[in-house]
Amino acid sequence: MRLLHIGRDIVIALADMLGGRNRRRYEHWIDIRAPREIVWRMLKSRDLVFEGTLPLRIVGRAVPGRPDVECVEIQAGKTQLEMLTRIVDERPGTAILYELLPEGTDPVLIEGDDDFIGFVLTDTAKGTRLNLTRETSPRHWISRMTIPMGLRSGARRYKRKAEAILRETMDQAPEPGHG
């Protein structure tokens, strides 16, 4: 399945370049077996650790004097990167749209110009669907590949984390009748 996604990414990137299309909205969704409240709380967390081969820690902090702006530190092994984000629109429990601000953001994290990242949650019969979007004007050929790959990778990390939070919550809950 991943090879099909990569193949599709290559075709889209080539078509965009040959057609002169600079701006693109990349989208990916994933179903998570956890209630919306857990997924939302995870998305809004200011200190989140994603376990895995290369653990990833995301730490956010408010920027003094700049409401709705947050400095997000990304720690992966010995690598530490920072990005500045601004909340453009938020519908608590349902959706949030961020703008990635180039000032204060490590250049390696800037994939395109006028860059927006969005999350939308919808209920499903078995949990929550997380829709991820990133709309930008890719700066490089490789960005046309890494943006959709990053969305898919991020979606898988969010899924694993939210489902782990649900398991932890259920393990800590008292058994029925043992209040």
Residue, then its C-alpha position, 0 to 999 in steps of 0.5 A: m500500500r505504501l508503494l502505491h501511495i509513493g507512486r501516486d505522489i510521484v505522478i501528482a508531483l510530475a503533473d503539478m510541475l509539468g502543469g505549472r501548478n505551484r500550490r497544493r493541498y495534501e490530505h490524508w485520513i486515518d481511523i483511530r479506535a479511540p473516542r474523539e475526546i482522547v484524540w483531541r486532547m492528544l492533538k492539543s497536548r503541549d508535551l507528547v511523546f511518540e514511541g517507536t524506533l526513533p522516539l519523537r517528543i513534541v513540546g509546545r510553549a506559548v510565545p509571550g506577547r503573541p496570542d495564538v502563537e506557539c513555539v513547538e520543539i521537536q526532539a528526535g534522538k539528539t536532534q532538536l528543531e523548533m517551529l513557530t505556529r499560529i492558530v488560524d481557526e479552532r473549533p474545540g473538539t472538532a478542528i484546528l488550523y495552524e499556519l507555520l510561521p517561517e520566522g522562528t522555524d528551523p529551515v529544514l521544517i519549511e517545506g513550502d511558502d504560505d504553509f497551513i496544517g489542519f486537523v479535523l475529527t469526525d466520529t466513526a462507528k469504531g472511534t474517530r477519523l482524523n483528517l490531516t491536511r497541509e496546504t502550501s506551495p512546495r519550494h522543492w521537488i523533494s517537498r512534493m514527496t516529503i509533504p504527503m509522506g509526512l502526513r501519512s507518517g504523522a497519521r500513523r503516529y497519532k493513531r498509535k498514540a491515541e490508541a495507547i492513551l485509550r488503553e492506559t485510560m482503560d487500564q487505570a479505570p476502576e472495575p465496574g462495581h468497585g468504585 
